[in-house]
Amino acid sequence: MFLTKKRLMLGLITLFLLIIPIACAQNFTVSTKAVKDKVIKGDWAMFDLAITNEQGYTDVFKLSSKVEGTEWSILTESTFDYATGVTVTPHATKVVRMLLKDKGLEANPTKAYVVDLTIKSSNTGEKQTKIVQVFIVPNEGIPYLSDISGTLMVPRYIDPRNIYSFVVNLKNNNPKDIKNLNIRLESSLFTRDGTVELQPEMQKGVEFTVGFDENQKPTLDTLTVVATEDGKELYRETTPIEIVSYRISFEQETKVSKFFLKTIEEITLTNNEIVQKQQKFLYPLSPIDQYFVTSDPQGSLYEKDKKKNLAWDIRLAPGEATTLIVVSNYRLPFYIITVILILILLYLMFRHPILIVKHAEGVSVVEGGIKEFKVVLNVNNRSKNELKKVTVVDTIPHMIELDKKHDLGTLLPKKMLRTKKGTLLIWEFEMEPKEERLIKYIVKAKLSIVGSVTLPPASVFVHSEKSGRKRKIISNEVSISE
C-alpha cells in the first residue's frame, strides 16, 4: 500500500514538471539593443527593439511606457508603429527603433536613467516589460569628430564674358554642430573664400559668384575646393576647368536636295579658329516639323524664345569640320491622308442607299409581364437619287399580334402574310432624295410576357429600274424587357 502511494506521488510530480514548460511557453519574445545610450541633454537616445512572433498567426503589439509624459518623450522611428502597434507575421521577427528624449533631467555620466518599455499582444493580451538604461552626459562628454562630405558643381567650359555661380554642396555626417567651416575655392585665375555653419546632419549648398577678365585667353586650369575647421582639413576636391574663346559661330555651308514631299539638308560646320571651340548649334523647327524631321547624328529638342529647335553640342578642333544631315519627310502623312480619303470615297460609293433602324416604345406592363408596345421603323434615303420602289418587310413573332389601331398618318402595310416564323408585314412606297419615313404599328401579346422578348430585324429592298435587281438592307434586332 505504501509503495502504491509512493508511485502515485512520483507520477503526479512528473506530470507537474511536464506541464510547467507548456504553461510558461511565451507567445512572443522581445530583445533590446542599445544603438545610442549616451546622449547630451535634449538629444534622442536610440534602441532597437526586436519582437519575435512565436504564434501561428499575425499579431499586433502595442508599445507603451510607465514614465511616458512625465520624464521622457518616447517615439518610434516610424510613428505608425507607436500609434497603431507593430504588426508581426507568424514566426517572424520585426525590429523597431525606439527614440527616447529626456524632459529636463540633469546630466549624470555615472548613473543611468531607467526606462520601462511594455510590449502587449493584441491577440492574447500577454505583456512583457523590457528595461533600458540611458546616460545623460555633459556636452563635452561625447567627443564627436567633425565629418563632412561634399560635391563641387562648376561648368567644364567657361566663356570669360559670362559670370558664373560655382556651388559647393556640403553635408555634416555627425551630430556635432560645426560653427565655423571655412570654404576656399582656388585656381590660378581667381580665389574665393567663405564661412558656413553646419548643424548636425545638415545639408547646405554654398554659392560663390565668379567673374573673369573679358580679355582672358583660352587656357586649361584646375579648380580646388578645400573645407577646413580650425586649420584642420575636412574636405578637398579638384576638378579641371577650361577658359574658351569667344563663341564666334562656326562657318556654315548648306546643301539642299529636294524630292517629292521630302527635303534633305547637309549642313557642314567648320572651325576656322586657332583654338578648340564648343557651341550649341540650333536648327529651327515649325510646330509641325518636330514630328516629321529626323537628323544624323540625332539632335535633341531645345526651346529658345518659345520656339522649338533641333540642337547639337558641337565641339571642333582648329580646322576641323562636321556634317549634320537633316531630313524633312512628309510622305507618310500624305500617304495616310490619301488612304483615308480613298476609304471615305469607297464608303460613299458602295454604302447602302437606305438605312433602316428599328426600335420599340410605349411598352405597357400588365401583372408583371409585357402586354403591349409600339414598333417604330425609321427608313432613311441617304442617297441623292429618287427611289421609285422601296419595299419594307417586318416580322411579328407568333406570341404577339398586330393591333388594328394605328396612329393618324401612319403608313398602313400593303400586305399581311402568315408564315411559320410569324406574320409578315409588307410596305411599298417611293422615296425622294434624302427623305425619311417613319413606319409605326402597335402589337399586343396574346399572353403577358414575363422577362424579355426579342423582335427579329426588319428588311428593306431597293429596286433598280436599270438592272431589275434589288438590294437588301437589314435593320437591327430589338430586345424588350419588362
C-alpha positions as CSV (number, residue, x, y, z in Angstrom):
1,M,0.0,0.0,0.0
2,F,2.8,2.4,0.9
3,L,4.6,1.5,-2.4
4,T,1.5,2.3,-4.4
5,K,1.1,5.8,-2.8
6,K,4.8,6.5,-3.4
7,R,4.4,5.6,-7.1
8,L,1.3,7.8,-7.4
9,M,3.2,10.7,-5.8
10,L,6.1,10.3,-8.2
11,G,3.6,10.3,-11.2
12,L,2.0,13.5,-10.0
13,I,5.4,15.2,-9.7
14,T,6.4,14.1,-13.2
15,L,3.2,15.3,-14.7
16,F,3.5,18.7,-12.9
17,L,7.1,19.1,-14.3
18,L,5.9,18.3,-17.8
19,I,3.0,20.9,-17.5
20,I,5.3,23.8,-16.3
21,P,7.1,24.4,-19.7
22,I,3.8,24.3,-21.6
23,A,2.2,26.7,-19.2
24,C,5.2,29.0,-19.3
25,A,5.6,29.0,-23.1
26,Q,5.6,32.5,-24.4
27,N,3.6,33.7,-27.5
28,F,6.3,36.2,-28.3
29,T,9.8,37.2,-27.3
30,V,11.4,40.7,-27.1
31,S,15.0,41.8,-27.0
32,T,16.6,45.2,-26.9
33,K,19.9,46.5,-28.3
34,A,21.4,49.9,-27.5
35,V,22.2,51.9,-30.6
36,K,22.9,55.2,-28.8
37,D,22.5,55.1,-25.0
38,K,24.8,58.0,-24.1
39,V,23.3,61.4,-25.1
40,I,23.6,65.0,-24.2
41,K,20.6,66.8,-22.7
42,G,17.8,67.2,-25.3
43,D,19.2,64.6,-27.7
44,W,17.5,61.4,-28.7
45,A,18.7,58.0,-27.4
46,M,18.1,55.1,-29.7
47,F,17.4,51.4,-29.0
48,D,16.5,48.6,-31.4
49,L,13.5,46.6,-30.1
50,A,13.3,43.1,-31.7
51,I,9.8,41.4,-31.4
52,T,9.5,37.8,-32.5
53,N,6.0,36.4,-33.0
54,E,6.0,32.7,-32.0
55,Q,2.4,32.3,-32.8
56,G,0.9,30.7,-35.9
57,Y,-1.0,33.9,-36.9
58,T,-0.2,37.6,-37.4
59,D,-0.3,39.7,-34.2
60,V,-0.2,43.4,-33.4
61,F,2.0,44.5,-30.5
62,K,1.3,47.8,-28.7
63,L,4.1,49.8,-27.2
64,S,3.9,51.9,-24.0
65,S,6.0,53.1,-21.1
66,K,5.2,53.7,-17.4
67,V,7.0,57.1,-17.4
68,E,5.6,58.4,-20.7
69,G,4.5,62.1,-20.3
70,T,6.5,62.6,-17.1
71,E,10.3,62.5,-17.6
72,W,10.7,61.1,-21.2
73,S,9.4,61.6,-24.6
74,I,9.1,58.2,-26.4
75,L,8.6,57.7,-30.1
76,T,9.4,55.1,-32.8
77,E,11.3,55.9,-35.9
78,S,8.1,55.1,-37.8
79,T,5.4,57.0,-35.9
80,F,2.9,54.4,-37.4
81,D,4.4,51.6,-35.2
82,Y,3.9,53.6,-32.0
83,A,0.4,55.0,-32.8
84,T,-1.2,51.8,-34.1
85,G,1.1,49.0,-33.0
86,V,3.8,46.8,-34.6
87,T,2.4,44.2,-37.0
88,V,4.5,40.9,-37.0
89,T,3.7,37.9,-39.2
90,P,3.7,34.3,-37.9
91,H,7.2,33.1,-36.7
92,A,8.8,36.3,-37.9
93,T,10.9,39.0,-36.2
94,K,10.5,42.7,-36.7
95,V,13.0,45.3,-35.4
96,V,11.6,48.7,-34.3
97,R,13.8,51.6,-33.5
98,M,12.7,53.4,-30.2
99,L,13.6,57.0,-29.6
100,L,13.9,58.4,-26.1
101,K,14.5,62.0,-25.1
102,D,14.6,63.4,-21.6
103,K,12.4,66.2,-20.3
104,G,14.6,68.4,-18.3
105,L,16.6,65.7,-16.5
106,E,20.0,66.5,-15.1
107,A,23.2,65.2,-16.7
108,N,24.8,62.4,-14.8
109,P,27.5,60.5,-16.7
110,T,28.0,57.9,-13.9
111,K,24.4,56.9,-13.2
112,A,21.9,55.7,-15.8
113,Y,18.3,56.7,-16.0
114,V,16.0,53.6,-16.2
115,V,13.0,53.5,-18.6
116,D,10.5,50.6,-18.6
117,L,9.1,49.6,-22.1
118,T,6.0,47.5,-22.2
119,I,5.0,45.3,-25.1
120,K,1.5,43.9,-25.2
121,S,0.0,41.3,-27.6
122,S,-3.3,42.4,-29.2
123,N,-4.4,38.8,-29.7
124,T,-3.6,37.2,-26.3
125,G,-3.2,40.3,-24.0
126,E,0.2,38.9,-22.9
127,K,2.6,41.7,-21.7
128,Q,6.4,41.8,-21.5
129,T,8.5,44.5,-20.0
130,K,12.0,45.5,-21.0
131,I,14.2,47.9,-19.1
132,V,16.6,50.2,-21.0
133,Q,19.2,52.5,-19.5
134,V,20.1,55.9,-20.8
135,F,23.1,58.0,-19.7
136,I,22.7,61.8,-19.9
137,V,26.2,63.3,-20.1
138,P,27.5,66.9,-20.4
139,N,28.1,68.3,-23.9
140,E,31.8,67.6,-23.6
141,G,31.1,64.0,-22.7
142,I,30.8,62.8,-26.3
143,P,33.8,63.8,-28.3
144,Y,32.2,63.7,-31.8
145,L,34.7,64.4,-34.6
146,S,33.8,66.7,-37.5
147,D,33.0,64.7,-40.6
148,I,31.7,66.3,-43.8
149,S,31.3,65.2,-47.4
150,G,30.7,67.4,-50.5
151,T,30.3,67.8,-54.2
152,L,31.5,70.6,-56.4
153,M,29.3,71.9,-59.2
154,V,31.1,74.1,-61.8
155,P,30.9,74.3,-65.7
156,R,33.5,72.4,-67.6
157,Y,33.9,75.1,-70.3
158,I,33.8,78.8,-69.3
159,D,33.3,81.8,-71.6
160,P,35.2,84.7,-69.9
161,R,32.4,87.2,-70.9
162,N,29.9,85.5,-68.6
163,I,29.5,85.5,-64.8
164,Y,29.1,82.1,-63.2
165,S,27.8,80.6,-59.9
166,F,30.0,77.9,-58.5
167,V,28.2,75.7,-55.9
168,V,29.7,73.5,-53.2
169,N,27.2,71.1,-51.7
170,L,28.2,70.1,-48.1
171,K,26.8,67.6,-45.7
172,N,27.5,67.2,-41.9
173,N,27.7,63.5,-41.3
174,N,27.9,63.7,-37.5
175,P,25.7,65.1,-34.6
176,K,28.4,67.7,-33.9
177,D,27.5,71.3,-34.6
178,I,30.1,72.9,-36.8
179,K,30.1,76.6,-36.1
180,N,32.9,77.9,-38.4
181,L,33.6,75.9,-41.5
182,N,35.9,77.7,-43.9
183,I,35.4,77.1,-47.6
184,R,38.1,78.2,-50.1
185,L,37.9,78.0,-54.0
186,E,41.3,78.4,-55.6
187,S,42.7,78.4,-59.1
188,S,45.4,80.2,-61.0
189,L,42.8,82.7,-62.2
190,F,40.8,83.5,-59.0
191,T,40.3,82.8,-55.3
192,R,37.1,82.8,-53.3
193,D,36.7,82.4,-49.5
194,G,33.6,81.8,-47.4
195,T,32.4,80.6,-44.0
196,V,29.4,78.5,-43.2
197,E,27.7,76.9,-40.2
198,L,26.6,73.3,-40.5
199,Q,24.2,72.0,-37.9
200,P,24.1,68.3,-37.0
201,E,23.4,66.1,-40.1
202,M,22.6,69.2,-42.1
203,Q,23.0,69.6,-45.9
204,K,23.7,73.0,-47.4
205,G,24.8,74.5,-50.7
206,V,27.4,77.3,-50.6
207,E,27.3,79.5,-53.7
208,F,30.2,81.6,-55.0
209,T,29.9,84.2,-57.8
210,V,32.9,84.1,-60.1
211,G,33.7,86.5,-63.0
212,F,36.7,86.7,-65.4
213,D,38.6,89.2,-67.4
214,E,37.0,89.5,-70.8
215,N,40.4,89.6,-72.4
216,Q,41.4,86.3,-70.7
217,K,43.0,84.0,-73.3
218,P,41.8,80.4,-73.7
219,T,43.5,78.2,-71.2
220,L,43.3,74.9,-69.2
221,D,43.2,75.2,-65.4
222,T,42.3,73.3,-62.3
223,L,39.9,74.4,-59.5
224,T,40.3,73.2,-56.0
225,V,37.8,73.5,-53.1
226,V,39.1,73.0,-49.5
227,A,36.9,72.9,-46.3
228,T,38.7,73.4,-43.0
229,E,37.8,73.8,-39.3
230,D,40.3,75.4,-37.0
231,G,43.0,74.8,-39.6
232,K,42.2,71.1,-40.0
233,E,41.2,70.0,-43.5
234,L,37.9,68.1,-43.6
235,Y,37.2,68.0,-47.4
236,R,39.1,68.6,-50.6
237,E,38.2,68.2,-54.3
238,T,39.9,69.2,-57.5
239,T,38.3,69.5,-61.0
240,P,39.5,70.8,-64.4
241,I,38.1,73.9,-66.0
242,E,38.7,75.4,-69.4
243,I,38.5,79.0,-70.5
244,V,37.4,79.0,-74.1
245,S,37.5,81.7,-76.8
246,Y,34.5,83.9,-77.6
247,R,31.7,81.9,-79.2
248,I,32.3,83.0,-82.8
249,S,29.9,80.9,-84.9
250,F,31.3,78.1,-86.9
251,E,31.4,78.7,-90.6
252,Q,28.3,77.1,-92.1
253,E,27.7,75.6,-95.6
254,T,24.3,74.1,-96.5
255,K,23.5,71.8,-99.4
256,V,19.8,71.2,-100.1
257,S,18.3,68.3,-102.1
258,K,14.5,68.3,-102.8
259,F,12.3,65.4,-103.7
260,F,8.6,64.7,-103.7
261,L,7.5,65.8,-100.2
262,K,11.0,65.2,-98.9
263,T,14.0,67.6,-98.3
264,I,17.5,66.6,-97.3
265,E,19.8,69.3,-96.0
266,E,23.5,68.7,-95.5
267,I,24.9,71.3,-93.1
268,T,28.7,71.4,-92.8
269,L,30.2,73.3,-89.8
270,T,33.9,74.3,-89.8
271,N,36.0,75.7,-87.1
272,N,38.3,78.2,-88.7
273,E,39.7,79.5,-85.4
274,I,43.1,78.5,-84.0
275,V,41.6,77.1,-80.8
276,Q,39.2,74.3,-80.0
277,K,35.6,75.5,-79.7
278,Q,32.4,74.1,-78.4
279,Q,29.0,75.5,-79.4
280,K,25.3,74.6,-79.4
281,F,24.1,74.6,-83.0
282,L,20.3,75.2,-83.5
283,Y,18.1,74.2,-86.4
284,P,14.7,76.0,-86.1
285,L,11.5,73.8,-86.4
286,S,7.9,74.8,-87.2
287,P,5.2,73.5,-84.9
288,I,4.6,70.6,-87.2
289,D,8.2,69.9,-88.3
290,Q,9.2,68.3,-85.0
291,Y,7.1,65.3,-85.9
292,F,8.5,64.7,-89.4
293,V,12.1,65.9,-89.1
294,T,14.9,63.4,-88.4
295,S,18.7,64.0,-88.3
296,D,22.0,62.3,-88.3
297,P,23.6,62.5,-85.8
298,Q,20.4,62.6,-83.7
299,G,19.7,66.1,-82.3
300,S,17.7,66.9,-79.2
301,L,14.7,69.2,-78.9
302,Y,15.6,72.6,-77.5
303,E,13.3,75.5,-76.8
304,K,14.6,79.1,-77.2
305,D,12.5,82.2,-77.2
306,K,9.4,79.9,-77.0
307,K,10.4,78.3,-80.3
308,K,11.4,74.7,-80.9
309,N,14.8,73.8,-82.3
310,L,16.9,70.7,-83.0
311,A,20.1,71.2,-81.1
312,W,23.6,69.7,-81.2
313,D,26.5,70.4,-78.9
314,I,29.4,70.6,-81.4
315,R,33.0,70.6,-80.3
316,L,35.6,71.0,-83.1
317,A,39.4,71.3,-83.0
318,P,41.1,74.0,-85.1
319,G,40.3,73.5,-88.7
320,E,38.0,70.5,-88.0
321,A,34.6,70.2,-89.7
322,T,31.5,68.1,-89.2
323,T,28.3,67.5,-91.2
324,L,24.8,67.3,-90.0
325,I,22.1,65.7,-92.1
326,V,18.5,67.0,-91.6
327,V,15.7,65.2,-93.4
328,S,12.2,66.6,-93.6
329,N,9.9,63.8,-94.8
330,Y,6.1,64.5,-95.3
331,R,5.4,61.4,-97.4
332,L,4.0,59.3,-94.6
333,P,1.2,61.8,-93.6
334,F,0.4,62.3,-97.3
335,Y,0.0,58.6,-97.8
336,I,-2.1,58.3,-94.6
337,I,-4.4,61.1,-95.7
338,T,-4.7,59.7,-99.2
339,V,-5.7,56.3,-97.9
340,I,-8.3,57.8,-95.6
341,L,-9.8,59.9,-98.5
342,I,-9.9,56.8,-100.7
343,L,-11.7,54.8,-98.0
344,I,-14.2,57.6,-97.4
345,L,-14.8,57.7,-101.2
346,L,-15.3,54.0,-101.4
347,Y,-17.6,54.0,-98.5
348,L,-19.8,56.7,-100.1
349,M,-19.8,54.8,-103.4
350,F,-20.7,51.4,-102.1
351,R,-22.7,52.1,-98.9
352,H,-26.3,51.1,-98.9
353,P,-28.5,53.9,-100.2
354,I,-31.1,53.3,-97.5
355,L,-30.6,53.0,-93.7
356,I,-33.3,51.3,-91.6
357,V,-33.4,51.4,-87.8
358,K,-35.9,49.5,-85.7
359,H,-36.9,50.3,-82.1
360,A,-39.8,49.9,-79.6
361,E,-41.5,52.5,-77.5
362,G,-44.5,52.8,-75.2
363,V,-44.1,49.4,-73.5
364,S,-47.1,48.5,-71.4
365,V,-46.6,46.1,-68.4
366,V,-49.7,44.3,-67.0
367,E,-49.5,42.0,-64.0
368,G,-45.7,41.8,-64.2
369,G,-45.5,41.0,-67.9
370,I,-45.1,42.8,-71.2
371,K,-48.6,43.3,-72.7
372,E,-48.4,46.0,-75.4
373,F,-45.8,48.2,-77.2
374,K,-45.3,50.2,-80.3
375,V,-42.8,49.2,-83.0
376,V,-41.1,52.0,-85.0
377,L,-39.2,51.6,-88.3
378,N,-37.1,54.6,-89.3
379,V,-36.3,54.4,-93.1
380,N,-33.8,57.0,-94.4
381,N,-32.9,57.5,-98.1
382,R,-29.2,58.7,-97.7
383,S,-28.7,59.0,-101.5
384,K,-29.2,61.9,-103.8
385,N,-31.4,59.8,-106.1
386,E,-35.2,59.3,-106.2
387,L,-36.1,55.7,-105.3
388,K,-39.1,54.6,-107.4
389,K,-39.8,51.3,-105.5
390,V,-38.9,50.6,-101.9
391,T,-40.2,47.5,-100.1
392,V,-40.1,47.2,-96.3
393,V,-40.7,43.7,-94.7
394,D,-41.1,43.2,-91.0
395,T,-42.0,40.0,-89.0
396,I,-44.2,39.7,-86.0
397,P,-43.5,36.6,-83.9
398,H,-46.3,34.2,-83.1
399,M,-46.5,35.2,-79.4
400,I,-47.7,38.7,-80.4
401,E,-50.3,40.0,-82.8
402,L,-50.9,43.2,-84.7
403,D,-53.3,45.7,-83.1
404,K,-55.8,47.1,-85.5
405,K,-55.4,50.6,-84.0
406,H,-53.0,52.9,-85.9
407,D,-51.7,56.4,-85.3
408,L,-53.0,59.1,-87.5
409,G,-50.8,59.5,-90.6
410,T,-49.1,56.1,-90.1
411,L,-48.4,54.2,-93.3
412,L,-50.5,51.0,-93.5
413,P,-48.9,47.8,-94.7
414,K,-49.8,46.8,-98.2
415,K,-49.8,43.1,-97.4
416,M,-50.0,40.8,-94.4
417,L,-48.9,37.2,-94.8
418,R,-48.9,34.4,-92.2
419,T,-45.8,32.1,-92.2
420,K,-44.2,29.6,-90.0
421,K,-42.0,32.3,-88.5
422,G,-44.8,34.7,-87.8
423,T,-46.9,37.4,-89.6
424,L,-45.1,39.3,-92.4
425,L,-46.0,43.0,-92.8
426,I,-45.1,44.4,-96.2
427,W,-45.0,48.1,-97.2
428,E,-44.2,49.6,-100.6
429,F,-43.6,53.2,-101.5
430,E,-41.4,55.8,-103.3
431,M,-38.8,57.9,-101.6
432,E,-37.4,61.3,-102.6
433,P,-33.7,62.1,-102.2
434,K,-32.7,62.5,-98.5
435,E,-36.3,61.6,-97.5
436,E,-37.0,59.9,-94.2
437,R,-40.1,57.7,-93.4
438,L,-41.4,56.6,-90.1
439,I,-43.5,53.4,-90.0
440,K,-45.3,52.7,-86.7
441,Y,-47.6,49.9,-85.6
442,I,-48.9,48.6,-82.3
443,V,-48.6,44.9,-81.2
444,K,-50.2,43.1,-78.3
445,A,-49.0,39.9,-76.6
446,K,-51.5,37.0,-76.6
447,L,-50.4,36.4,-73.0
448,S,-48.3,38.7,-70.8
449,I,-44.7,38.1,-71.5
450,V,-42.6,37.7,-68.4
451,G,-38.9,38.5,-68.8
452,S,-38.0,39.8,-72.2
453,V,-38.8,39.4,-75.9
454,T,-36.6,39.8,-79.0
455,L,-38.0,41.2,-82.2
456,P,-36.3,39.9,-85.4
457,P,-34.7,42.5,-87.7
458,A,-36.7,44.2,-90.4
459,S,-35.6,44.2,-94.1
460,V,-35.8,46.9,-96.8
461,F,-35.5,46.2,-100.6
462,V,-34.4,48.8,-103.1
463,H,-35.4,48.0,-106.7
464,S,-33.2,49.2,-109.6
465,E,-35.1,50.2,-112.8
466,K,-32.0,49.8,-115.0
467,S,-30.8,46.3,-113.9
468,G,-34.1,45.0,-112.5
469,R,-32.2,43.8,-109.4
470,K,-32.9,44.7,-105.8
471,R,-30.6,45.3,-102.8
472,K,-31.5,44.1,-99.4
473,I,-30.6,46.0,-96.2
474,I,-31.3,44.6,-92.8
475,S,-32.1,46.5,-89.6
476,N,-31.0,45.8,-86.0
477,E,-32.8,43.4,-83.6
478,V,-34.8,44.8,-80.8
479,S,-34.8,43.4,-77.3
480,I,-37.6,44.4,-74.9
481,S,-37.7,43.6,-71.2
482,E,-40.2,44.4,-68.5
